[in-house]
Amino acid sequence: MPYLNRRHFLQAAGSALAAIGLSQADFLRQANQYGQVLAQGTPRKLALLVGINAYPPGVSPLRGCVTDVQMQKELLVHRFGFAPSDILTLTDENATRQNLLDAFENHLMQAQPGDVVVFHFSGHGSLVRDPDPILLPRIDRYDRVQGYNGTMLPYDARQGIQGTEVNDIMGKTLFLLMSALKTDQVTVMLDSCHSGGGTRGDLRFRAVESRLELGEAGPSQTEKDTHTYWLEQLGWSTEELKARRTAGIAKGVALGSAQANQLAADATFGRVGPGQFHAGAFTYALTRYLWQQPGSLPLERVFVDLARSTRDVARSARLDQAPVFMTAPDSSHGQQPLFFLAPKTPAAEAVVLGTNNGEIQFWLGGVSSQSLDAFEAGAIFTAIDAQGNELGQIEQTRRSGLMGYGVLQGQGRANTLTSALLRERVRGVPQDLTLRLGLDPSLGNDAAAMRASLNPIRRVEPVAVNGEESPNFLIGRMTEAGLALAATEQVQNVGALGTLGLFTLGLVPLRDSFGSPGEAVETAVNRLVPQFQVLLAGRILRSVLNSDTSDLNMTVVVQPMEGDAVGRGGSRGGRSTETIAQRLDETITPLKSGAEITITVTNYEDRRIYVGVLGIGSTGRITVLHPTDWSAPEDAALLEPGQSLTAPEHRLARSPGRDYCADPSDDFHLCLRGSGYVEMLTIASTEPLRDVLRSIQDIAGETRATRGQPMSLRETDTLNFVENLLGDIDRSTRGDFEVRGGVQAVDVTKMAAISTMIQIVEN
């Protein structure tokens, strides 16, 4: 089955790519074209990276665009062999319209046939009326952009405007600039959007409304003159330009961060303190994936994993953000690697940038957003050279943004490790992780009372919204906007207007968290304490996810009782084999309510492993899916080399007394009902996890769980269960390593944690 089928190509079109000339017809034309990967060793690699946070007054500021530029630059230099002198960056006030156009012409247009060109833009996008628009497909997502052209906002786009004329750079301009390049090996990446903008909850979005005080925005005369100039340079008529834009993008490959009717998130990562930073969800997912990419994979395959990774980053806020891509007409670029280059170095989590008085500085570009908190202090990395030879081990002592700092363990000289790659060996999960709850403005005068009620609760931290404190969830009152989002996201049981409850960072209500009208703040907090523990437990669990970095060689396949696999995953097995990705045409097709699934785990190690499978519902409730033999859970968890296990062991029959087709947010079983996301978390260890297995046995006895059937943990048991799990892993790790205090250590050679997300929709 191809990774990208016709249906996906048809659905994946977005305004960021339509802005530079994509057409629906070309999607269909490109879906099944194949070709050979280009030979390596191109004469030159040129990049122009643009990121704008600090726009002038009148345009809302962003926070993560300059970080995007740094993430791209470190990736291009250290993984793909770009010379730093061939990468030009423009940020904030330097990224004016004229500077950007001049840089494209004077820097990128040096490229000769066969050279590689990369252009990246992170900042606001918008729409302007197109005097000569191309006809977009008549589908819902294009309703609001028909007759318009997507734009990039340089720093001065909205300064000195006349009437409704703006100085945005139109997609049409970018199409002309791309056409003037002499090479076909061009990659354009746009981390912006055109669907609304502003903020929602604790999120910012990379778009500016096209509606101005005097009417809809249109291109300035300066922009029109730019079109005229490049038409003359290319020898084209306006009719030829329109025909070419209708046919597809100008050259190479283009990637956009979101579809036409979606928002591109400018997100916050890491907990409060020096380790916190902001970045685009799309750019972080892209660059992190490419640090971990095991070899020279074709773009179509890369995009499968990238789309999933971007959705995973955005999903914490229940934000639907799916990236899109397009290749030039009549090309085989979809079967060539991204950037038209194979990585020059092995996959890694980090790269050493230098040393200062014995302290090693390294860039953590390959670390997952979900596990960032486990890379502050106490993590241990193995340093390797470009051929994969081990050079030593580095202990991390602190982190500032994505810049890590550490010391060399044992003998050796730190200054000899510059440009060495770092692979995770041990991560250090902080023992003091908290659940940060943002105080939503809907609380009004009750905000102080809410903070006072939350302060005494262990490991719960009330924080401000839209500040620098990066909440995990929001707490507030239900509003009309919240009810509308609940309807859009098919979230049920969200309470009445004005009731108190929990929201995602994108202001989507959490089901079953809202109380009765008139409920006092203190009463609401007491009611929600068990749910706080469940949400904190989930946060801790996700900090140990390591399918990209674990050395255990195993796979997990989740599939309906009838049909193809919904998702496949695996640990890298010493990085000798690539992670098995979910197929894109399957991951964008959610399961209908009532579908029954199985989880199959296969051990490819030459040693036995111990396996547990958990189901996590949309409210965070955890259900133990394997092992379910409470009398001897350690024996039941054992998986011998070359063997597989399937959960459940037997097909579960429904009975009047017990409903095994349960809601994914409540008693999660293997028949899924309702709507929302559920997560399958498979944990494997080379050592028996005796404390957590003992706790399963105790809970089963207390709740009189039926042997051989899945068991939902009580809310009050969940946090203790997760702490026992990490305690087991920590003890196993510390037998081989000296790890700093204050963290629970996870040795990736002994443990794998693999997550598979599934979306459930009503029939």
N, C-alpha and C positions, 0 to 999 in steps of 0.2 A: 504494500500500500504506500503511495507516495506521501511524503511528509506534508506537502502543500497541494491540496486538491483544488479543483475548479471552484467548488463552493467557498473555500476559504479565500481564494484570491478575490472572488466577487465581494465577499463581506469585508475584506481587510482594508479597502480604500479609505483614506482619511484626508482631511483638508490640508494637513501639513504637506502631503505629497501632491494632492490635487493642485496645490498652490504653484508647484513647479511643473505642471503640465501633464499629470497622470490622467489616463482615461480608463474607463471600465473595459473597453474593448481590448486594451493592451494587457490588462490583467488576464483575461481569458486566453490571449495569444501566448502569454509567457508561462502559463501554468505547467506545461509538460515539456518545456525545452530543456535540453541537456547539453553539456559541453565538457571540455577538458579543463582542468585547473591550469592556470598560467604558470609558465616556468618562473622560478625565483631569480633574484639577482637583478632587479630593475635598476637602471642607472641612478635614479634619484627619487626620494620620497619627500613630498612637500605637504605641509599642513597649515591651515589657518583656523585658529580656535578663538571663538568670540563668546564672552560671557558678561552679562550686565546685571548687576544687583542694584546699584545706586542710580536710579533714574532721577531726572530733575523733578521738582515739585509739579504735581498734576498727573504724574504716572506713579502708580503704587510701586514701592520698592520690593525687590525679591531678595532672597537670602542665600540661595545655593548655586547660582550660575557661575560665579568665579571658581567655586570648588569644582564644578563640572569641567572647567577648562584645565585645572590642575590634574584631575583624574585622567582626562584624555591624554594630556602631555606625558605623564609618567608611564601610562600604558604604551603609547606609541614609541617612546624612547627605549624602554626596558624590555618590552615583550616583542615589538615588531621592528626594532632596529632603526628607527628614525634618528637622524642626527639632530641634536638640540638646536643647532643653528638653522635648520630647515623647518623649524616649527615657529610660526609667528602667532603671538597671542595679543588680543585686544580685549581689555576689560574696562568696565564702568565708563568714565568720561573719555577714555581714549577710543572707545568703540563708537565714534560718531559715524554718521552716514558716509561722509566723504572718506574717512579713514578706512572704513570697511571696504568700500568700493575700490579705493586705491590699493589696499592690501591684496584684494582678490586679483586685480589686474597686474600689479607689479611683482607680487610674490608667487601666487599660484600659476599665473600664466607663463612663468619661466619653464613650466613642465613641457617636455618633449614627448613624442610618441613613445609609449612603453613606460613612462614615468608613472608614479602613483601620487594621487592628489586626494587629500582629506579636508573637508570643510565642516566645521561644527559650529552651531549657533545655539546658545542657551540664553533665553530672555523672554520678553513678552512677544506674543503674536497678536494679530488682529485681522480684521477684514476691511477691505475698501471696495467701493464700487468699481467694477472693471469696465472701461469704456468699450472694450471689444472682448466680451467674455467667451470662454468655451462652454459648450453644453455639457453639464454634468449629468450622470445617471439620475433618473427620476425615482429615487428611493428616499426614505424618511430622513436619513442622516444628512442628506444634501439639501433639504428644504430651505434651511436658513442661509446657505452659502451660494445658492443658484444666482448667477449674475454678479458674484463677488470674486475677489482674488485674495487668498491668504497672504499675510505680510509678516515680516520680521520688523520689530521696533529697535532701530539703533538708539544710541543714547539720546540724540537730539531729535527724534522722530516727531515729537509733538511741541517743539519749540518754534516760535515765530510763524505759526501756521496762519493762513489767510482763509477765513470763513470755514469751510468744511474740508479744505485741502490739507493733507498731512504728508509728512516726509518719510513715511514708512517705506521700506524696501519690499516691493511686491514680489510674489512668486514668479511673475513674468520676467522681472529683472534677473532673478537668480537663474531662470531658464536660459536667458541670453548669455549670461556670464559663463555658465556651464558649457554652452554651445561653442564659446570662443576658445575653450581649452583644446590643446592639440592632442591630448591623451584621452583614451576611453576609460582608463582605470581610475575612475572618479568615485568617491564616496561622500555623500552629503548626509549630515545628521542634524535634525532640527528638534531640540527639546523645548518646545513651546506649543501653544494650542490657540484655538480661535473661538472656542465655545464658552462665552461668558468670561469670567475672571474674578478678581477680588479674593475674598477669603470665605471659608466655611469652617466654623469651629476653630481648630488649631492649624488648619491647612491654608496655604496660599497657592494660587493658581497662576499659570504663566500666560495670561491673556488680558487684553484691554478691550473694553467694549468699543464696537465700531460706531455706535451712536454718539454724535457730538451734540453740543447745545443747539447748533443751527441745523442739524440734520445728519444724514449718513455720510461717513467719511469718504473722500475720494482722493486720488493721487494728486500730488502737487505738480506744478509745471516743471520743477526740477526733475521729478521722477519721470514725467513724460519725455523730457529732453534726453534722459538717460536711455530710454527705449529707442528713441530716434537715432542716437549716436551708435548704439550697438547693432541696430538694424543695418545701418550704413556700413559698419565694419564687417558684418557678416554677408552683406550683399543680398539681404532678404527684403521682401515686401511684407506688409502687415498681413496679407493673406497667407503667405508662406509660413510666417510665425504662428498664426492661428492653427494652420494645418499640422504643423510640427507639434505644437502643444497638445492638440487633440490626440495625436498618435501616441504620446507617452512622454516620459521624462527625457531630458536632453541627452544625457550620457550616464554611463556607469550605473550606480546604485544609490537610491535615496531611502533613508529611514526617518520616520516620524514618530514622535513620542505618544501620540494618541489619535484616535479616529475623530471625524469631523464633529460628532456630537458628544465628545468626551473632554474631560479636563486633564491637563498635565500638572502633576503635583510638584510643588517646590517644598520638599519635606524636611523634617528634622530627624536626625539619627543620633543614637547614644543618649545616655542619661545625663542629668544635670552635672555640669562641671567642665573641665578643660577638654574632656573627650568628646563633647557634643559638637556636632557640625550640621550644616544644611547642604542639601544637594538635590538635583532632579532625580525623581524616582527612576526615570528611564535611563539617564546617563549612569547612575550608580549601578543599576542592574546590568547594563551593557558592559561597562568597563570591568565590573567584578566578574562577570561571566567570562570575558575574554582572558582575564588573568588565569582562570581555572580551565579554560578550553584545553583538552588534552592533545590536540593535534590540528591539522589543517582540515577543518570541516567545511563543507559547502555552506553558502549563505542561507539556503533554504533550511538546512538543519540547524544552523546557528539561530535563525529567527524563531524556530520552534521553541528552543530553550529560553531565548531572550523574552519572548512574549509571556511565557510562564513566569519567569523571574520578575518581570515588571509588574505583572498582576499580583505576585506574592508580596512585593514591596508595597503596592498600593492597597492591597486587600485589608491590611490592618486597620484602615480607615473606612472599609467597605466602599472604596472608591474603585469604579470600573475604569481602568486605564489599560488599553490594549494597543501596543505599538503596531505600526504598519510599515511595509517596505515595498519598493518598486524597482524594477530593473529596466534598462533602456530597451526600446523595441528591437525585436529580432536579434537578441543577444542571448548568450548562455551564462550571463553573470550570476544567475541564481545557483549555479553549480560550482561557482568559484568561491574561494574563501573571502570573508569580509576584509576590506582594505586591499583585496587582490594580493594578499601576502600570507604565507604561512608564518606562524610564530617562530621567532629566532631562538627562543629560550624555552625551557620546560615550564609546565604549569606550576604556579606557586601562589602563596598567600601574600607575600611581601617581597620587597627588594631593598637592599641596603643602599642608602644614598650617601653616607659618609660617617665620620666619627668626630667627636669633640671631647678632648681630654679623657679618652677611653670610653666615653658613652657612644653607643652605636645608634644611629638614626636610620629608620627604615619606613618605607611607604607601604601601608596595609591595604593596597588596592584590591586584593583578592579575598578579603574577609566579608562574610555575609552580614547584611544589616541586622539579621535576627540574633547573631552571636557576637555583636560588637562589644557588649558589656563583658564578655569573657576574654577580651584582649585589652585589658587595662594594666594589670600587673599580675605576675605569676605564670603567664603563658610561656612556653618553651618552644623555640623554633630550631629546626635543623637547617644550617646554611649549606647550600650546594652551589657548584659552579654551573656554567652553561651546558655542560655535558652530564650533569646530574650527580657528580662526585661530591661526597660529603666533605665539608670543610670545618665543621664544628657546630656547637650549639649555643644559642643566644637566649638568655632569660630576659623577658620583657619586664620593665620596671614602671612604665607609665605610658600614657597615650594622650596626644593633643590632636583632636580631629582624627584624620587618618594617618598622622605621623606618629610612629611608635618609637620608643626609646628603650634601650636595654644594654646588657653587659654580656661579654663573652664568658662562657663557663669553661673552667679548666685552663689549660695552658694555651698559648697562642697570642697573636697580636691582632687587636681589633681593626687596625688600619689596613690590614690586608684583605678585608672582607668587602670593601666598597664594590658595589654592583653585584654582589652575591645575592642569589635568590634564597628566600626563606620559606620553608614548608612547616606547617604546624605539626608539632609532636604532642604537646600538652596544652590544653586551654585551661584557664583559671576562672571558673564561674564565681563571681563575688557572693559571699555568704549574706551580704546585706542588701541584695536586690529588693527593691520596693515596688509597690503598685502606685504609680503617680496618677492622681485624679485631678483633672483640670476643672476649676470652678467656672462653669459656663455662665455668661452674662445673664441668661434667663433666670438665674437665682435672684437677681435684683438685690433687694435689701437683706435677703437671707444668706448672702455669701459669707458674711462674717460668722453667722451661726453654723453654717455648714463646715467652715474651716475649723471652728472650735470643736465640733462633734467628731471630725475626722482625725484631728491631731493625736488623741490618745490611742488610736488603733494601731496595733503592732504591724509594721511594715506597710502601712498605707500613708501616702504623702500627698496632702493637698497642695496644688500648685496653680499658678496663674495661667490663663489662656492667652495665646498670642504673645507670650513673653518668650523667655529663653529657657523655660523649664521643661519642655518636651513631655507633656502628659502621655500616659498610655491610653487612657479613656477620659471621657468628660462626664461630669455629674451635674444635673440641672433639671429644669422643668420642661415638660412636653410643650412644644409650640406648634403653631400651624405648619411651619416649615418642617418640623420633625415628623408630623403626621404625614405630610406629603412625601417625604423621603422614605418613610416606612412603607407607604403604599407602592412607591416606585420599586423599592428593593424587596417587596413581598415579605416584610417582617411583620409577624403577627404578635398579638398579646402585648401591645405597647402602651396601654393605658390611655386615659382621657387627657384632654387639654389641661395643662397646669399641674399634672401629677409629677412626682419626683422619681427620677430613675437615671440610668446610665446611657451614654451615647459613645459611638466611635469618634475618632478625631474628625471625621467628615460629617458629624452630626446625624449619623444614622442611629436610630434607637436600638438598644439591646433588648431583645424580647424577654418578657417575664421579669424585667427589673423595675417596673413601675408599680407604685402603690395606689392607694385610694385617694380620691379628691379630698383636700383638706388635711392630709397627713402632715404631721409636724416634722421638721428637719431631723431632730434627734431620733424620732421613731423610724424615719426612713433609713437613716444610717444604721441603726441597730438591725433593721430588717435585711439590709444589704451586706452585712459583715460576712456571712457565709459565701456570698457571690464574690466579694473582694478576694477571699482566700482562693477560690477557684480560678479567678483571672490571674492572680499572682502565680499560682502553680503553673498555669499555661505559659506565662512569660518565662519562668525558670526552665521549663521543659524545652522551649524553643531555643534557648541559649545553648543547648547541647547538640542541635541539629548539625550533622557533619557528613552528609552523603558525598560531598566533593572532596573531603580531606581524609576520611577514615581509610585505614589500610586493610580493613576486613573485606574479604572478597565474597559478596553476597548480593542477591537481588530480591526485590519485592515486586509482585505483580498484583494489582487490584483490578478486578473485573466483575461485571455482572454475572449472575448465574447463567445467563444466555447472552452470547455476543462477544465482541472483541474486548481487549483490555481497556479500562478507563485510564489507568496510569501505570507506568513502570518506573522503578527507581532502583538505584543500587549504590553501594559504596565503591570507591574507585579501586580497591584491592591493590594497594601499593602503587596506584596510578599507572598500572600497566594496561588497564582496560578503561574505556571511557564509560562515564555514567550513562545508564540507559534512560533516555528522556521520554517524557510523555509525548505522544504524537499530537501535533497541533490540531488536526481535524477531529481528534477525539476529545482533547481537553476543552475545546470551545463548544462541545456538545454536552450539556449537563444531563444528569440522570433524572428521569421522571420519578416523582414521588411513588413509592411502592416497589422500586427496584431492589432486588436482592443482590448482594455482592459477596465475593470471597477474596481473601488475601492469601497469596502463596509466597512463602519465603524459602529460598534455596541457599544452602551453605556450600560455597565453592572453596572453602578453606580446607587445608589438610589437617585441621584440628576441630574439635567439637566447639560449638558455641551455644549460648543460652539466649533464647528469643522470647520477647514479650511484645504483644501487639495491643495498642490502646486506640480507642475511638474518642475523639474530642468534638463535641457538638458546638453549635454556634454561640451558646452561652458559656462555653468553657467546661461543661460537665464532662467527666472522664469515665469511660467504660472499659473494663479489662476484657479484651476479646480473646487473649491467649496469654498464659495458660489458664484453663478453667477446671483443672483437676485440683480442687482445693486440698485434697488429702495428701498429695505429693507434688506440690507445684514445681519444685526444683527438677524432678525427673521429667515432668511434663514440658518444661521449658527447654530441655536439652535437644539439640539438633546435631546429629552426627555429620561428619564430612560427606559431601556429595548427596545429602538427603534434603528433602523438601517437607514443609508442613503447610497445611491449609487451614485457615480459620474461617468459619467454624469447621470442626471435624465432621459434623453431620449437618445435613440440611435441617433447619429449625422449623418445627411444625407449629402453626398457630393453634391456640386453644381459647375457649371462652374465658378462662381464668387468667391468661397472660397474653399480652399483645406483643409479639416479637417484631411487628412492623411499626417501630416506635419513631417518635419525632426526633430529628437529629440534634435538637437542642436540649433534649431531656434524656430519657433512658435510651441511650444509643445502642442499637443492635444492628444486625447485618441486613435488615430490611429497612430501607430509608423512607421516611414519610415526612411531609411538610415542605418547607423551603428553607434555603440558606446553604451555608458551607459546612461541611464536616471534614475532619482531618483524620487520616489513618497514620499513627505514629508507631513505627516498628523500631524496637530497641534490641540490639544484639551485643553480647559481651562474651569475652573468652573466659570470664570468671563468673560463677553463679552469684547472682545478686540476692544474697540471703536475707538481708533486712527487708527489702521490698517484697520478696516472696513471702516472708513471714507475716508482713503486714497484710498482704492479700489474704493469707490464710486466716488471720484474726478477723478481718472485716467480713469475710465469707461466713465465719462462724457466728458473728454478732448479728448479721443481717439474714442469716439462714438462707444464703444463696444456694441455688440448685447446682449441684456438681455437673460440669459439662456444658453449662450455659453461661453466656456473657454476664458480667456483674458490674452494675453501675456503682461508682463510688459515691458515698454520701458527701455532700459539700464540706462537711466538717472533717472528713478524712483526707480530702484531696491534697492539701498542702503537706501534711505529714507524709503521705505516700510519696510525693515528689522529693521531699527532703531525704527520705530513706533511700530512694533511688540514687541521688547524687552522692549520698554518704557511702554507699556500696562502691560506686565508681571511683570515688576519691581514695578510699582505702586501697583499692587495687592498684591505682596509679602510684601512690606514695611508696609502695613497696619497691619501686624502681627509680624514683626521682625524689630529689629534695625540692619541694615546692614551697613558695612563700606562704605565710599564714594569711588568713582572711579570705581564702578562695577554696573552692572544691575543684580538684584537678580531674581532668578527663584525658586519658591517654588514647590517641586516635588509633594506635596499633591494637588496642584491646576492646574498643567500643565503637559502635556505629548507631546513629539515630537518623532514620530516614522518614521523611514526611510526604504524604500524598494527599492533596486536596481534592475534594469532590463537591460539585455544586448540585443541589437538589432543587428542582422546580416543581410547582404544582402541575398536575395533568391539565 
